Amino acid sequence: MTDTYDVVIIGAGPGGYNCAIRCGQLGLKTAIIEKRSTLGGTCLNVGCIPSKAMLHASEYYEAAAKDFAGLGIEVTGLKANIDQMQKQKADAVGGLTAGVAFLMKKHKVTVFSGVGRIAGAGRVIVTSAAGEVALSARNIVIATGSEPASLPGVEIDEERVVSSTGALALKQTPKRMILIGAGVIGLELGSVWRRLGSEVIVVEYLDRILPGADAELAKQAQRVFAKQGMDFRLGMKVTGVEKLKSKLKLSMEPSAGGATEVLDADVVLVAIGRRPWTEGLGLETVGIQPDRRGVIANTHFRTSAPGVWVVGDVTTGPMLAHKAEDEGSACAELIAGKAGHVDYDIIPGVVYTKPEIAWVGKTEEDLKAAGVAYKVGKFPFSANSRARTNHETDGFVKILADAATDRILGAHMMGVGVGEMIGEMCVAMEFGASSEDVARTSHAHPTMTEAIRQAAMGVEGWTMQM
């Protein structure tokens, strides 16, 4: 007998499990299918969460090695215990995946372990080692996420040539690591292993790092990372990686054409982005055709097939866990007949390096391309009292506001803790705040957040701190 559900969700990452929770809260009979042995998707198992655990631990290690003496703290016998770092990472992941499983039970969501595929309108098949289970669904939500993108001539083995998954599971610090790609994932994981002692070389096809970020922000970030020890080779195309017994040989040439250069490495990390996971989903059985990148189009999360919805990395928009979470909740509300909504103009991005990099809204390049007249307010952390006290002065805050209305159009930051601070600007923009609204809002002194207020003051030229 086929089980019938109001909603069947394929994929239990941030988009899928948040959709399931909201469906449960709204009284919908819900099932979720996950092929991993634990819930949480890439983000929780091999992405956002484990990477932050390693970033946090490696930050402490580098601070103890380089910064403590200047603060009057003497440390002897400092040593990086990679096994323990990996264990504390696994403990964090284990606790959080168990938490997601608890939430499924709490909201009466039925969990199926296995691979889900659509088998026609209103039908989903779950395949596992135990066999096949057929489910009937009034609504199907595709939340299958993404996988690391591959590069011709570079075979990933997750031991020496690794994706982000393998980079988080290394058992020892490589002497030399080459990153292919200067985006968020590469810079974060490169930071981890640089702090722990690796020589890190970043090879990027474009002539800049962090494509999509505000150009000034990216330029300043590159200077800081170079000062920390990262070696950037921009405008270079990787043509192959040769695996020798004792080392790897990476071949590259200028993106515009030119002579080949060869670099030796112990580990090569391929971090050129991610691609939607649509393989084997049975999309053809309901007439859905992804585009050439594998992206499934949507209209308010609805696909071209009646009763089939899509959220997260597998559809349009930035591949971010919090974007998927918002979509999952909004999709559930629409299925239940409510007014689900996501404001895509206010989805923040964060790079969890040290210093952190964060942004929300439009970049200067976006506004120039659109012909929008805007004003800029900037404030450096070198002039912020808390940053100077903490010896953490790298970075700045930049706020962009409409020249006519003063409404905030974008905010871009680099500094310690800006990943937390960007939330203030998201709230301000959600309520349609002007730069003057933020400038006239009292911020505690001394705090790093005062830099936001001073940047907002700077839009109209009345910055007060030095």
N, C-alpha and C positions, 0 to 999 in steps of 0.2 A: 504494500500500500504506500502511495506517495504522500510524504508529509507536505502540508500546504502552509505557506507563510505569507504575511503581508509584505515582508521585505526579506530578500536574501542578498547578503553582501559578500562579494568575492574579494578577499584581501583584508587582513586585520592590522594594517598600519594605522597611523594617526587619522587618516581620512576615514578608513573603514570602521575602526573601533569607536571613534567619536560619533559617527553616523549611527552605529548600533546602540550606543548609550542613549542618544537622543530619541531614537525610535522607541526604545524601551520606555523612556520617560513619557512618551506620547501615547503609550498603550498599544503600540503596533507589535504583532507577533513577528519576531525577528530571528534570523539565523545568520551566522557569519562563518565564512570558510577561510582557513589559513593553512598553507602548505608547510610552513615552518613548524617546528615542535613547540614553539612558544609564540605568544601573540606580541604585537607591537610593531611588526614590520621592520624595514631596513633601519629606520630612525632609532628605534629602541634597541634592536639587537646588534646591528653592525654599523651604525651611523652616528646620529646626533649624540646619543647618550654615552656610548663607550668612548667616543672621541673627546667629549668634554671631561670624562674621568681621567683620560691620559693627559689632556691639556692642563688640567688642574694640578695633577701630581708633578708634571714636568716643570710647571711654573714655580712650584715650591722648591724643587731641586735647584733650578737655576738661581732663584732668589737667595737660597742658602749659600750657593757657590760664589755669587757675584755681588750681592747687595747687603748681606747681613753685616759684613765687616764695617761698612760705612755707617751703619746704624748703631755700632757699638756692640754687636753680637758676634762673639768668636765661635767658630765651628771647626771642629777637627774630625778627621776620619770620615768625611762625607763620601757616600757611595750610592749609586743608583742600583736598586734591587728591582730589575725588570720583572722577575717572577712575581714579586709582591705587587708591583704596579698593575700587572695583568690580573692578579687575583682581586684587587679592590675594584677594578673595572668590572670584572665578571660579577662581583657581589652587587654592585649598583644595578647592573642590567637585570640580574636575577630577581632582585627585590621589586623592580618596576614592572617586569613582565608578569610576575605573580599578582601585582596590583591590578593590571589590566584584566587578568583572568577573573579576579574577584569582582570587578565592575561588571563583567559579563553576567556573572551569576546574580549579582545584586539587581540588575535590570532585566533579568529573565530572558537573556539572549542565549540561544542555543549555539554552541560552538561545534563545528565540524572540522576535524583535522584531515587535510588532504588537498588535492588540486581541484579547483572548481572550474567548470566550463559551461557555457550556455549551450543548450541543446534544442533551441527553438523558443518561440514566444512563451514566456512564463515557465520555462523548464531549465533547471540547473542540475548537472551531474557532479557529484563529489567522488573523486577516485583516490583511494588510499590502498595501503597494503592489505587491508581487510576486504577490499572489493569496491563496488560502486553503490552509491546511494542516490536516488532520484528525489529532487525537491521540486515542489510546485510553488511559484512565487507570483504574487500580483505585481510586485515591483522587484527589479534586479538592480543592484548598485555595483558598478565596476570600480574597485578601489585597489587595483593591483600594483600601483606604484611604478617604480623604475629600477633599472639596473645600470651598472657602470658602462659607459660607452667604450667601445674597443677602438684600436688604432691598427690599420694595416701594417704588417711587418713586425708587430709587437705582440707576442703570445704571452698572455697572463697565466702564471702558474701558481700564484698566491704564496710563493715562497721567496723567490728572488725578483721576479717581475710581478708586481702586486697591484691590485686595485685598493680602494680604501679599506675593504674588508681585510685583506692580507696585511696592510700597513698597520692595522690596529692589533695584529696578532703576532708581530715579530718577537722572537724569543731573545734577541740580543740587539744591541745598538750597532747598526752598520757603520763602517768607517766613512763611506761616501754613499749618499743617496741622491739620485737624480729624480726630480719631479717633472713629469710631462704635463704641463698645464699650470698656469698661475691664477687659477680661480680659488674659490673659497676652500674647497676640500684639500687641494694641494698645499695651500698656504698654512692651513691649520695643522695637517699631519706633518708637513715639513717642519713646522715650528716645534712639534713634540720631539722629533728625533734630533733636530739641531740642538735643542736645550740639553738633550741627554748625551751629546757628544758627536753627532754625525756632522760631516761636511755636507752641506746641502746646496745643490745646484738646481736652479729652476729654469726649465726650457719652455718657452712660450711662443706659439706661432704668431701671435699679434705683437704689436710694438708697445704694449702696455700690459700691466697686470689688472686683475679684477674687471674684466669686461662687463659693462652694464652699470658699474658704479660711477659716481661723479668723478670726472677726470682729475680734478684737483685733489680729491681724497685719495685716489689710487696713486697719484704721483708722490704725495707725501708719505703714503704707506710704504711704497717701494724704497724710499730713502731710509725709513726707519728699519725695515727688514734687512736692507743692505748693511746698515750700521751694526745690526745684530749678528751679521755673518752670513746671510744668504747671498749666493752668487746668482745673478739674473742674466740669462741669455735670451733676450727678446728678439722677435722677428726671425725665429728659427723653426724649421720644420723637421720633425723626427722622421727618419726614413726606415729605421729598423733597430732592433736590439739583438745582438749575437750573444748566445749563452756559452761561455767557456767554463772550464772546470773550476777555475779559481776566481773568475770575475765576469762581469758583463761589459759588452762594448756597445755603446749607443752611438748610432750614426745620425748626423743632422746636417742640414744645409740651410742657407738663408731662405726665408719664405719667398723672397723675390727672385731667387735663383742664385747659384754661386757654388763655390767649392765645398766639398763635404768635409766635415770635422767629426772626429771620433773622441768620445769621452769614456773613461773607465768608471765603473760603479760596482758596488756590492749589491745594492738594491735599486730597482727602478720602480717608481710609483706612477701608474697611469691615472691621471686625474683630469681628463679632458671633458668631463661632463657626464650626464646620465641620459638614458633613453627610456621612453615608456615601455612597460612590460605588457605586451598584448598577445604574445605567442601562445597558441593553443587555447585561446579563450572561447573559441566558437563564435566569434563575432559575425562570421558570414551567415550563420544560421538565422540571424535576425536582420541581416542586410546592413550591418555597420561596416564601413570601410575607413580605417584610420588613414591619415595622410602619410606621406613618405617618411616622416620622422617617427611614425607610430602613434601620433597624437589622435585621440578620439575627440571630435568636436562636440560642443555642448551649447545648449541655449538654456540658461538657468539650470544647468546640470542635467538637462534632458538630452539624450542622444537622438539620432534620427529614427531609432526604433521605439515604438510605443511601450511604455512601462520599463524602459531600460535607462538607467541614470549613470553618471560618471563623476568622480571626484578625485582630487589629488594629482600626483605626478603624471598620471596617464592621460590627462586632459590639458587644456590651455592654461597659461599662467606660470608663475615661478614655481620651481620644484622645491617647495619649502614645507616642512611639517606643519607649521602653524597655519599656512594657507590651506592645507588639506584638512586640518581640524575644523576650520571655519566652514569650509565647503561641506564637510560631512554633516555638521549640525544643521546648516541651512538646507541641505538636500532632504534630510529627514523631516524638517518642518514643512517643506513644500509637498512631500509625499503625504503628510498628514493634513494637507489643506491649509497650512498656515503660510505666513509671509516670510519665508527664509530669504536672507540677503547677505552678500559679502561685498564689502567696499574694496575693490581691487586697487584703488588709488592709495590705500593706507595699509599696505602689507609691508612691514619692516623687514630689512635684511640685516644680518649680523655675521661678522667674521670673528670667531672666538680666539684670535691671536692675542698677543700682548705687545702693544696696546690693542684693544678691541676696535673694530670698525663697524659702524652702524649707519643705516640710512632709512629714510621713508619718503615717499612722494617723488616729485620730479627732480631731475638733475639739472644743472645749468645747461648741459647739452640738449636735454629734452626741451627746455623752455626756449632756447635759441632756435631750435629746429621748428618749433611751433609758432614762432614769431610773437611770443608772449613777453611783454615788458615786465621786468621784475627788479627787485631790490635785494641786496645781499647784506647780511650782518654776520661778522665773523669774530670769534674770540679764541685766543690760544690758551691751552692749559698751562703754558709757561707763565702766564699772568694770573693764574688761579691759585689762591692761597693754600687750599687743601692739597692741590697737586704738587706745589712746591714743597710743602711740608712732608709729603709722602715720597718725594724724589721721583715723581711719575708725571713728568711735564711734557712728554711727547704728545702731539696731536692738537686738535682744535675742534670747535663747533661752528658750523655754517648753517644759517637759516636763509631760505629763499622766500620772498613774499611778493605778491602781486603789486606792481607799481601803483595801480589805481586804487585798489580796495584794501591793501595791506594784508589780505588773507594769506596765511602760510601755505606755500605750495610744496615745500620740501625741506628736509633737515638732514644734514650729513655730518657725521662725527667720527673722530678717531681719538681714543684715549682709554685709560683704564676705567672699566665699568660702564662704557657707553652702551653696551648691549642691554643693560638695565635702564639706562637713562632715556633710550629712544622711545620707551613707552609713554613718557610724558608728552612727547611731540605727537605720537599717534593719537592720544586722547584729545590734545589741543586741535589737531586737524579734523578729527571726527566731529567735533563740535563747531567747526568752521572758524576757529580762533584767528585773530590777527596777530601780527608780531607784537603789537602794543599790548595785547591781552597778556602774553607771556612776559613781556618786559615789565609790566606793572604787577605781576604776581610775585609775592615775597617768597624767596628761597632761603633756606637756613644757611647760616654762615658759621664756620667755613665748610663748604661742601663742593664736590665736583660739579653738582648740578647748577651751581651759580654761573658756570660757563654758558649754560643754555640761556639763562636770563640775560647775561651780558651780550651774547650774540644777537638776541632779540632786540635789545636796546640799540645794538649797532646798525640794525636795519634803518633806523631813523637818525643815526649818528650821535646817540647820547650814551655810549658805553662809559661806565664810571670807574671800573677797576683797571689797574695797571699790573 
